[in-house]
């Protein structure tokens, strides 16, 4: 049960990070909002980075530390 919730959370982080990078940055760039473009980039890549780190960390834990 915990694995399903964790997988859902990681997937949600990756998808929302990609959507922020794709849609928000484009909208802000079109409206010439430089600070918002930078913040959207940090937020999007931050979501993706946290999702990947959690996924890899879970994989390492399951394969090497789980008895």
C-alpha positions in Angstrom: 0.0 0.0 0.0 2.8 2.4 0.8 4.5 1.7 -2.5 1.4 2.7 -4.4 1.2 6.1 -2.6 4.9 6.7 -3.0 4.7 5.9 -6.8 1.8 8.3 -7.1 3.7 11.0 -5.3 6.8 10.6 -7.4 4.8 10.6 -10.6 2.9 13.7 -9.5 6.2 15.5 -8.8 7.6 14.6 -12.2 4.4 15.6 -14.1 3.9 18.9 -12.3 7.6 19.8 -12.8 7.3 19.1 -16.5 4.0 21.1 -16.8 5.5 24.1 -15.0 8.5 24.1 -17.3 6.4 23.7 -20.4 3.4 25.9 -19.8 4.3 28.5 -17.1 7.7 29.4 -18.5 6.2 29.9 -22.0 3.4 32.1 -20.6 5.7 34.2 -18.5 8.3 34.6 -21.3 5.5 35.7 -23.7 4.5 38.4 -21.2 8.1 39.4 -20.6 8.0 38.5 -16.9 11.7 37.8 -16.2 11.5 37.0 -12.5 8.5 34.7 -12.9 10.4 32.8 -15.7 13.3 32.3 -13.4 11.1 31.2 -10.5 9.1 28.8 -12.7 12.4 27.3 -14.0 13.6 26.7 -10.4 10.3 25.3 -9.3 9.9 23.0 -12.3 13.4 21.6 -12.2 13.1 21.4 -8.4 10.1 19.2 -8.7 11.7 17.0 -11.2 14.9 16.7 -9.2 13.0 15.8 -6.0 11.0 13.2 -7.9 14.1 11.6 -9.5 16.0 11.6 -6.1 13.1 10.0 -4.3 12.7 7.4 -7.1 16.4 6.5 -7.2 16.6 6.5 -3.4 13.6 4.2 -3.1 15.2 1.9 -5.7 18.5 1.8 -3.9 16.7 1.1 -0.6 14.6 -1.7 -2.0 17.5 -3.4 -3.8 20.4 -3.0 -1.3 19.0 -2.3 2.2 15.8 -4.2 2.3 16.3 -7.7 3.8 
